[in-house]
């Protein structure tokens, strides 16, 4: 797996969630995860999984990206950030 490409995808998706209202993120991610497929410019398919957790008084969002390979599905590229509530 191209880790730098996976990291770029994860950072972009994490930016999306951090830019959303905390209530929207909580509603969509706290009770379950969101899984998406992403196809890059070269036609490679990536899986993006987003999940949120209560982190004290805030919401922590975690985004993981893998390319479907055995090792990358076991050890995906992950990025996280905190949304202040």
C-alpha positions as CSV (number, residue, x, y, z in Angstrom):
1,X,0.0,0.0,0.0
2,X,1.2,3.5,-0.8
3,X,1.2,5.0,2.7
4,X,1.6,8.6,1.6
5,X,-1.5,8.3,-0.7
6,X,-3.5,6.6,2.0
7,X,-2.5,9.3,4.5
8,X,-3.5,12.0,2.0
9,X,-7.0,10.4,1.6
10,X,-7.4,10.0,5.4
11,X,-6.4,13.7,6.0
12,X,-8.9,14.9,3.4
13,X,-11.7,12.8,4.8
14,X,-10.8,13.8,8.4
15,X,-10.9,17.5,7.3
16,X,-14.5,16.9,6.0
17,X,-15.7,15.5,9.4
18,X,-13.9,18.2,11.4
19,X,-15.6,20.8,9.2
20,X,-19.0,19.4,10.0
21,X,-21.2,20.4,12.9
22,X,-20.5,18.3,16.1
23,X,-24.2,17.3,16.1
24,X,-24.0,16.0,12.5
25,X,-20.8,14.0,13.3
26,X,-22.3,12.6,16.5
27,X,-25.5,11.6,14.7
28,X,-23.6,9.8,11.8
29,X,-20.6,8.3,13.6
30,X,-21.1,7.8,17.3
31,X,-23.5,4.9,16.9
32,X,-21.7,3.2,14.1
33,X,-19.1,3.7,11.5
34,X,-19.3,5.0,7.9
35,X,-17.5,2.9,5.2
36,X,-16.9,4.3,1.8
37,X,-15.1,3.3,-1.4
38,X,-12.9,5.8,-3.1
39,X,-11.3,5.4,-6.5
40,X,-8.2,7.5,-7.2
41,X,-6.9,9.0,-10.4
42,X,-5.1,5.7,-11.3
43,X,-8.3,3.6,-10.8
44,X,-7.1,2.1,-7.5
45,X,-9.9,1.4,-5.0
46,X,-9.5,2.4,-1.4
47,X,-11.7,1.7,1.6
48,X,-12.3,4.6,4.0
49,X,-13.8,3.9,7.5
50,X,-14.8,6.7,9.7
51,X,-15.8,6.4,13.4
52,X,-16.3,8.7,16.3
53,X,-15.9,8.3,20.1
54,X,-16.7,10.4,23.1
55,X,-13.3,11.7,24.3
56,X,-14.2,13.3,27.7
57,X,-16.4,16.2,26.7
58,X,-15.3,16.2,23.1
59,X,-15.7,13.9,20.1
60,X,-12.7,12.1,18.6
61,X,-13.0,11.2,15.0
62,X,-10.8,8.4,13.5
63,X,-10.5,7.8,9.8
64,X,-8.7,4.7,8.5
65,X,-7.8,4.0,4.9
66,X,-6.7,0.8,3.2
67,X,-6.3,-0.6,-0.3
68,X,-7.9,-4.0,0.3
69,X,-4.6,-5.8,0.6
70,X,-4.1,-8.3,3.5
71,X,-1.6,-6.2,5.4
72,X,-3.2,-2.9,4.8
73,X,-6.6,-4.2,5.9
74,X,-5.0,-5.4,9.2
75,X,-2.8,-2.2,9.6
76,X,-4.6,0.6,7.8
77,X,-3.4,4.2,7.7
78,X,-5.3,6.1,10.4
79,X,-5.6,9.7,11.3
80,X,-7.6,11.3,14.1
81,X,-8.7,14.7,15.4
82,X,-10.9,16.1,18.2
83,X,-14.1,18.1,17.6
84,X,-14.8,20.5,20.5
85,X,-18.4,20.2,21.7
